[in-house]
Amino acid sequence: MNNLLESNFEYLPDEMILEIYRYLHCGHVLYSFYNLNSRFNSTITNYCHHVILRRLNYNQFLHIYSNVLPNIGSSIISLTINRLQQTYFFINFSFRMSKIFPNLKKLALDDWKSEILFSFIENHLSQLKYLRTIIIRGLQSTICKNSIADTNDDYKHLLEITHRNTQIESIYFEPDCYSMILSINQKDLLTHSNLIEMSISLTTSNDLISLAMLVPNIRRLHVIIEEFSPINKTIIPFRCLTDFSLDAIDFYSKLDDISSILQLTPTIQNLSLALATLDECLIYGQHLFRLLSSQLFISNNLIQKFKYAVYFSASAGYCLDSENLLTSWNPIPIGYTINETENRSFILLHTLPYPSILLNLHSTLANTFGINMSDHVYNNIQYLCISNAKTLLETFTIIRHCRKIQDLNIQIENHRTVLPVPTNKQVNINLPKLKHLEILSILGTVDNWQHFEALLISAHTISTLRIDLNCAIKLFESTGEDLIFSRVLHLFIDGHSSDLNLKNAHINSLSKVFSGIHSLKIKHTTDHLIEPNIVGSLLDNCKQLIVFTINGRIPDGLSLENIQEWLIEYSSRLKNSEKNYQMSFTFGATPATKTIIFGTPTNTNTATAPTASPFTFGTPAATTTTSTAPLFGVPAATTTATTAPFNFATPAATTTTSIFGFGSPASTTTAATTAAKTLFTGFGTGAPTTTTGFGFGAPTTTSAPAAFGGFGFPAAPVTTTAPAFAFSGGQPFGTNTAPAQIAAPPANAIRPDDLLITSLTAPRLFNDERDELLLKWNILQVFYGTGKTFCHLGVYDVDVNLPYHVFKTYSYSVRPKTRDEDGLVALIINQKLADVVKDKDKRIESLHRLCFNNNPNCIIELEGISPLADDRTQMLIVVSEKQPGTLLVKKAKASVVVNYLQPPPQQQQATTLMAPPANPNKAHLDSMGIVQVFARTDLSDQDYKQYLDSTPPGLTAFVWEQAKKENPKPQLLLPVPLVGVKALRDRMKSQFIEHEDQKQQLEIIRQQLHSVKDQCDAFRLTMKRYQTNLLEYSHRILKATIQFECRRRQYEPKLTSTEIQIWTNLHSLQSLSQSPLDIRIKDLIMKIRMNPTLLAPIQWASILNTNESLRFDKEKIEQIKDILQDIHRGIKNVVELVQNDRTALAKIDEKLSPRR
């Protein structure tokens, strides 16, 4: 009986399951229900279309990225990637975006560093042909505002994004992104742009002018400007902008500032302004209307919709004429809030509803905020900042009206010492559900924890909390309250302005109150001493902690080599984890003040809390897992290095910012030192020796044995001259630092020129008449350019490039259009085209394995294959490198790759002439059949001039001058010498191969045209068939209509004779009434002519006397006269109207006649 009452989740209907999904996050739905069965897969279709991965622990996140995303990638329409996922996502998906996410339309990137984000967008999104929208949140700049840096980087990045991703139509930089600086010249003017809509934050109004030159074709633009500056550039307005929204609430604006902005937008139809001002002109409507009419109506433009908000601050006692204020805005409805303090008066005035997503308010406006206004007035606000609040409760009045805020910042005055109020008595706090609030920042001390708890309960989707250290300690000391905020995932405790310290009791309370935090950051001053037991207690109590960051000073007695042992010693969690964790450390410039940071940029000391798998945030790619000194930047004798499955590396020099993305960088900047060389250089090498490995950066030194070999795998100790391959200049890798000792040639050595001259003048081999025959033979060999010449000094191998060659001419070849930076390298393979095409993938793999030693950072791409003479094949490749620790991919120069595969002669000199050095890659190239390697690039102007000025071997100066003069297109064609019959034969074979290839291409085009013609014929036949079917269907419809009408009349009741007569009379009357008036008049005249008796005088008097009913009194006669006069006036008006129309038509005809 009990078995019959058992229930199962699968028994629930789809409607109830979908309702359950609403209470879960997208990541939890995919992790829990994907691929259980086909029914659940169909119910989570919407979650597969719009993927947002939040509130996931490490194992859930790894499972979704490994097993779910690759399977549902083709159905994903919108995707959100946050900073914790960026490195793992880049490694696994960035180079396969078009294959895994072919239908992606919208991409959101949260809390990325600017350098990594711009590189990702520029290099990996161009193949997503359906991508239309990019949303960027929490973007932090890697360059401090006060540092000396290229201020043109932001413009270059935006230009590259629009140039490389022509399919993107909308880019939104959310308000929590840093303000960009755009500095361009007139020569950088972009005349075409694919962007239609953009949202961006700019530093000054001059940057908006630069933006107008960058994206002139944009139609909808939302701009946040930090401050207005005088116009110092030539204004080039937006040509197509119709919707413009401006937020400038952090700087006091003036009416002239708005006037200068409107000069950029002559074509706008919808205008929205949100300002802060001290100028009284900006709160009265007539000033703005006058400005708009003078700036915009000149261009015959009419604003269809105008939205406005202004935050006005005036001196105390300011008198506002409310009646005049409302009158000045007529007929636009407005709302305003007024409040005064001892020092200032504040006025918030705006159209209805509030137009901007940003709102900064003084807390004194809370008493009158939103009075007599509906709740939907402030629904547009997403970012709310309340300043100078005395209590947390007074801010609830403002929060209650802003129900869709996402980021809330409350600044409580700190000059008042407020003790926590006992909360035994329940207080009824009416706060609505803040379903969209995710980030809460409270700066100052909370006066009542019950109010604080009510605020967090109303925001059930909150994930990030930022509080002061004083406030946090008071919260942890409120032991009498059962406060648990398990929804908070990221906690930031700011203690840079506090002298208090956390204790073990505080840590226990922290782990209970915030039981679900994944990341924790505690910020102290740089001279604050970090207590080791506090760090160990944090790691032991916060069980779900993934990233832990603490700023401060390490104890003086602790050396850098003992940091890991120090952490393990004070944490039982690390001590008993059997090394199931990952730690990473990088140190700053001075050892006196150091930081131990879990999950911060590489210029600080970093360690991560233990998880199921290694997981770091903000640490270098190469990390250590050893009990000895795991130090990056300090040489060590023995190191066992491992590469983490994924980590979140950041640039070496960054601005220390909050990992939670609170919208603004911190005020301090740390930079990594470069005095000591890093332990892992190139691709994993050790301490300095005379041998270098293979790397893409600057020259490095290696030690033996290194944890990572020259190309990423363990290698034995070696001391050899490895092949040189350096992408960034400097001494080539693999070359010995000591200069090569070249042995001098023997004193009695015979020069080749002496052999040639002797062979052509006096061979004296036999000292008789045979020498004359031998002389003619030698001359004949030199003229032919082949064979050998003989003399008493020895044998000379005839070179085809000798100027005595009689078979010599010249031809012209098309100059390549590629540059050295494009990296195009040609490999000549001594095999047929079919064989090379068949094994092309194996050849690329063999080249990568043998010549580049399976370097994971090296990428070889095949660009093309073409046939050559003598059954040879040309293969074009491009070699690229992935920069270690970053997301950048850089193409190697073609000359660098060629020098690496085939070093030039000056790098192949040996100690003796009898023992020529061997190219280390020659054996590998020979095994693959590669006989020649050269860069497929065009000559620079200087090299091209030098090439033309120097006569090629085998040609005379006269012939070469003739070749240059006869060049039909010097900019396109390059003269090429042809010396010898073999060169001429190879040239003819190459032209024959090119001719055959063109014939094949023409044949393919002919076949395609034939196929298109066949399709057209088939289409015509189909159209004829459809026309025949249409005609047949028309006949069938006609037959059916006839049959229907016959049957209808068959069963229709018959009319009687009286009904037929009535029907006939009605038809005659209808035809008579529908006939024109002139026809009826002519018919009447014809009847009178046929019967003149009709015109006989009628005795009206007798009729009136005999019929009393026909008599009219005077009143009726007057009425009849009035009616007739009205009819007469109507006819007269109609006649005048017709005459006027005829006159107008005549004038129109006169104006049109000359044009004819």
Salt bridges, closest charged atoms under 4 A:
ASP14 OD1 - ARG39 NH2 2.81
GLU19 OE2 - ARG22 NH1 3.19
ASP110 OD2 - ARG54 NH2 3.52
ASP110 OD1 - ARG137 NH1 2.91
GLU122 OE2 - HIS157 ND1 2.96
ASP150 OD2 - LYS156 NZ 3.39
GLU160 OE1 - ARG164 NE 2.76
GLU169 OE2 - ARG132 NE 3.80
GLU197 OE1 - ARG220 NE 3.06
GLU226 OE2 - LYS145 NZ 3.47
ASP247 OD2 - HIS222 NE2 2.79
ASP375 OD2 - ARG403 NH2 3.41
GLU413 OE1 - HIS415 NE2 2.64
GLU438 OE2 - ARG54 NH1 2.65
GLU477 OE2 - HIS506 NE2 3.49
ASP494 OD2 - ARG466 NH2 3.40
ASP494 OD1 - HIS496 ND1 2.33
ASP556 OD1 - ARG553 NH1 2.95
ASP754 OD1 - ARG751 NH2 3.32
ASP768 OD2 - ARG770 NH2 2.93
ASP822 OD1 - ARG819 NH2 3.95
GLU845 OE2 - ARG849 NE 3.42
ASP870 OD1 - ARG985 NH1 3.48
ASP870 OD1 - LYS989 NZ 3.03
ASP926 OD2 - LYS922 NZ 2.99
ASP938 OD2 - ARG815 NH2 3.15
ASP949 OD2 - LYS945 NZ 3.06
GLU961 OE2 - LYS964 NZ 2.90
ASP986 OD2 - LYS982 NZ 3.13
ASP986 OD1 - ARG985 NH2 3.67
GLU1003 OE2 - ARG1006 NH2 2.46
ASP1014 OD2 - HIS1010 NE2 3.29
ASP1017 OD1 - ARG1020 NH1 2.79
GLU1045 OE2 - ARG1048 NH2 2.17
GLU1045 OE2 - ARG1049 NE 3.16
GLU1052 OE2 - ARG1048 NH1 3.68
GLU1108 OE1 - ARG1111 NH1 3.10
ASP1126 OD1 - ARG1129 NH2 2.02
ASP1149 OD1 - ARG1156 NH1 3.73
